[in-house]
Amino acid sequence: MTNSDEHAGGLSHLDARGEARMVDVSAKETTTREATARGRVFLAPETLALIVEGRAPKGDVLATARVAGIMAAKRTHELIPLCHPLPITAVRLTLEPDHAASTIEVEATVRVTGQTGVEMEALTAVSIAALTVYDMVKAVQRDVRKIGRA
């Protein structure tokens, strides 16, 4: 099986019949690959202050979101059906409060030495970290917005 003989319309995750499949990466060279994704969580200034001052009702929002994002990167293949399980070598996840914008900037950089990239792992890490922030402050602010960009 090769990647080129089964594409439907040039999409590597579809076979000749248009059915989903996991791409065969066995012929690809093993290289070090890295991906970075970013997102923002928009908060009311009062909510951001609770987080930064460590007064959120559910505990340390930033530490919990950081761990959640790292865990999510490692489990991406369990969440997204056609992602390969990867031997991730590093995940760096930061959550930086921006008081002027009343946001938390979430950034994840994921690294692997393997045969496929880690873009989905970086995006998943950012998404889950942002959702964790929301989960931990929804009791004090229901209208939190999460915006992602890579």
C-alpha positions as CSV (number, residue, x, y, z in Angstrom):
1,M,0.0,0.0,0.0
2,T,1.3,3.4,-0.9
3,N,0.1,6.9,-0.1
4,S,-0.2,7.9,-3.8
5,D,-2.2,5.0,-5.1
6,E,-5.2,5.3,-2.8
7,H,-6.0,9.0,-2.6
8,A,-9.4,10.2,-3.4
9,G,-9.2,13.7,-4.8
10,G,-5.7,14.2,-3.4
11,L,-6.8,13.7,0.3
12,S,-4.4,11.3,2.0
13,H,-6.9,10.2,4.6
14,L,-9.3,8.9,2.0
15,D,-8.9,5.8,-0.1
16,A,-10.0,5.3,-3.7
17,R,-13.6,4.8,-2.6
18,G,-13.6,7.9,-0.4
19,E,-13.5,5.9,2.8
20,A,-11.4,7.1,5.8
21,R,-8.1,5.4,6.4
22,M,-5.0,6.0,8.4
23,V,-2.2,7.1,6.2
24,D,0.8,4.6,5.8
25,V,3.9,6.6,6.9
26,S,6.2,3.6,7.0
27,A,8.1,4.8,3.9
28,K,8.7,8.2,5.3
29,E,12.1,9.1,6.7
30,T,12.4,9.4,10.5
31,T,13.2,13.0,11.4
32,T,12.8,15.4,14.3
33,R,9.5,17.4,13.8
34,E,8.1,20.3,15.8
35,A,4.8,22.1,15.7
36,T,3.6,25.2,17.6
37,A,-0.1,26.3,18.0
38,R,-1.5,29.3,19.8
39,G,-4.9,30.3,21.1
40,R,-6.4,32.9,23.3
41,V,-9.0,32.8,26.1
42,F,-10.9,36.1,26.5
43,L,-12.0,36.8,30.0
44,A,-13.5,39.6,32.1
45,P,-10.8,41.6,33.9
46,E,-12.2,40.4,37.2
47,T,-12.0,36.8,36.2
48,L,-8.4,37.2,34.9
49,A,-7.5,38.8,38.3
50,L,-9.0,35.8,40.1
51,I,-6.8,33.5,38.1
52,V,-3.6,35.5,38.4
53,E,-4.0,36.0,42.1
54,G,-4.8,32.3,42.7
55,R,-8.3,33.0,44.0
56,A,-10.3,31.0,41.5
57,P,-12.9,28.8,43.3
58,K,-11.6,25.5,41.6
59,G,-8.0,26.1,42.4
60,D,-4.8,26.9,40.3
61,V,-6.3,27.5,36.9
62,L,-3.0,28.0,35.0
63,A,-1.2,24.9,36.5
64,T,-4.2,22.7,35.9
65,A,-4.7,23.9,32.3
66,R,-1.0,23.4,31.6
67,V,-1.1,19.8,32.8
68,A,-4.3,19.2,30.9
69,G,-2.8,20.5,27.7
70,I,0.3,18.3,28.0
71,M,-1.8,15.2,28.7
72,A,-4.0,16.0,25.7
73,A,-1.0,16.3,23.4
74,K,0.1,12.8,24.5
75,R,-3.4,11.3,23.9
76,T,-4.3,13.0,20.6
77,H,-4.4,9.7,18.8
78,E,-7.1,8.5,21.2
79,L,-9.3,11.6,20.5
80,I,-8.8,12.0,16.7
81,P,-9.4,8.7,14.9
82,L,-6.9,8.9,12.1
83,C,-3.9,10.4,14.0
84,H,-1.0,8.1,14.6
85,P,0.2,7.3,18.1
86,L,3.5,9.1,18.4
87,P,6.5,8.8,20.7
88,I,6.4,12.5,21.7
89,T,9.7,13.7,23.0
90,A,8.7,17.1,24.4
91,V,5.6,19.3,25.0
92,R,6.1,22.9,26.1
93,L,2.8,24.6,27.1
94,T,2.6,28.1,28.3
95,L,-0.3,30.2,29.5
96,E,0.5,33.9,29.7
97,P,-2.0,36.4,31.1
98,D,-2.3,39.6,29.2
99,H,-3.9,42.2,31.5
100,A,-4.2,44.9,28.8
101,A,-6.2,42.6,26.5
102,S,-7.8,40.6,29.4
103,T,-6.8,37.3,27.8
104,I,-4.7,34.3,28.5
105,E,-2.4,33.4,25.6
106,V,-2.0,29.6,25.3
107,E,0.9,28.3,23.3
108,A,2.0,24.7,22.8
109,T,5.1,23.4,21.1
110,V,5.3,19.6,20.5
111,R,8.3,17.7,19.3
112,V,8.8,14.2,18.0
113,T,11.4,12.1,16.3
114,G,9.2,10.1,13.9
115,Q,7.7,9.7,10.5
116,T,4.8,12.2,10.8
117,G,4.2,15.6,12.2
118,V,2.8,16.8,15.5
119,E,0.5,19.6,14.3
120,M,-2.6,17.9,15.6
121,E,-1.0,17.3,19.0
122,A,-0.1,21.0,19.3
123,L,-3.6,22.1,18.3
124,T,-5.1,19.5,20.7
125,A,-2.9,20.7,23.6
126,V,-4.0,24.4,23.1
127,S,-7.7,23.4,22.7
128,I,-7.8,21.3,25.9
129,A,-5.8,23.9,27.9
130,A,-8.2,26.6,26.8
131,L,-11.2,24.4,27.6
132,T,-9.7,23.7,31.0
133,V,-9.4,27.4,31.8
134,Y,-13.1,27.8,30.8
135,D,-14.1,24.8,32.9
136,M,-12.4,26.2,36.0
137,V,-13.9,29.7,35.8
138,K,-17.4,29.0,34.3
139,A,-18.9,29.4,37.8
140,V,-17.8,33.0,37.9
141,Q,-18.0,33.8,34.2
142,R,-20.2,32.0,31.6
143,D,-19.3,34.1,28.6
144,V,-15.7,33.1,28.2
145,R,-14.5,33.1,24.6
146,K,-11.9,30.8,23.2
147,I,-10.2,31.8,19.9
148,G,-7.5,29.6,18.3
149,R,-4.9,30.4,15.7
150,A,-1.7,28.6,14.6
